[in-house]
């Protein structure tokens, strides 16, 4: 979905009509929307049909589904079981930020 503001600027919206957060030039999709993508793909919808329903790019839908299956999502289980770790962000690479102790 897209929304146009008073200046004519177009913004991408998620299923709830909220502007997707931008992180380092990428759009963030919350866990619920990611889970919907995985469920739709498990139900036999194509990536393009799932993309049209959720507003997530087709390649991202394919990657989300592949990653969920790699992490243990079982599409043959009934009822389908979805866990946060199936669709959660991968750990970020690199050195962690320096921790400072707070003096009170």
C-alpha positions in Angstrom: 0.0 0.0 0.0 1.1 3.5 -0.6 0.0 6.9 0.8 0.6 10.3 -0.6 1.0 13.3 1.7 0.0 16.9 1.1 3.3 17.6 -0.8 2.8 14.6 -3.1 5.4 12.5 -1.5 4.6 8.8 -1.6 5.2 6.6 1.4 5.1 2.8 1.7 2.6 1.5 4.3 2.3 -1.9 5.9 -1.0 -3.9 6.4 -2.0 -1.8 9.4 -1.6 1.5 7.4 1.6 2.4 9.3 4.7 3.8 7.7 7.4 1.1 7.6 10.5 2.1 9.6 13.7 2.6 7.6 16.9 1.0 8.9 20.0 1.7 6.9 18.1 2.3 3.7 16.0 -0.9 4.1 12.4 -1.2 5.1 11.6 -3.0 8.4 8.8 -5.5 8.4 7.5 -6.5 11.8 7.4 -10.2 12.9 3.6 -10.4 12.4 3.8 -9.4 8.7 6.8 -11.8 8.2 4.8 -14.6 9.7 1.8 -13.8 7.4 4.2 -14.1 4.4 5.4 -17.5 5.6 1.9 -18.8 6.2 0.7 -17.6 2.8 3.7 -19.3 1.1 3.1 -22.5 3.1 -0.6 -22.4 2.0 0.6 -22.6 -1.7 0.4 -18.9 -2.7 3.1 -17.7 -5.0 5.7 -15.2 -4.0 4.1 -12.6 -6.2 0.6 -13.2 -4.8 2.0 -13.0 -1.3 3.8 -9.8 -2.2 0.6 -8.3 -3.5 -1.3 -9.1 -0.3 1.4 -8.0 2.1 3.2 -5.2 0.3 6.6 -6.9 0.9 8.8 -7.3 -2.3 8.7 -10.6 -4.0 12.4 -11.4 -3.4 12.0 -10.6 0.3 9.0 -13.0 0.5 11.1 -15.7 -1.0 14.0 -15.1 1.3 11.7 -14.9 4.4 10.2 -18.3 3.5 13.5 -19.9 2.8 15.0 -18.6 6.0 12.0 -19.7 8.1 12.3 -23.3 6.6 16.1 -23.3 7.3 15.3 -22.3 10.9 12.9 -25.1 11.5 9.5 -24.1 10.1 7.7 -27.3 9.2 5.1 -26.7 6.5 3.8 -30.3 6.8 2.8 -29.9 10.5 -0.8 -29.4 11.3 -1.7 -27.0 12.8 1.2 -24.9 11.5 3.5 -23.7 14.3 5.1 -20.3 14.0 7.9 -19.2 16.4 9.5 -15.8 16.5 12.9 -17.3 15.8 11.7 -18.5 12.4 11.1 -14.9 11.2 13.4 -12.9 13.5 16.2 -10.7 12.3 19.6 -12.5 12.0 22.2 -11.4 14.5 24.1 -8.4 13.3 27.7 -8.9 12.3 30.6 -6.8 13.7 31.9 -5.7 17.0 29.3 -4.9 19.6 28.9 -1.3 20.8 31.0 -0.4 23.8 29.2 -0.8 27.1 29.7 1.9 29.6 28.7 1.6 33.3 26.4 4.3 34.6 27.4 6.0 37.8 24.7 6.8 40.3 
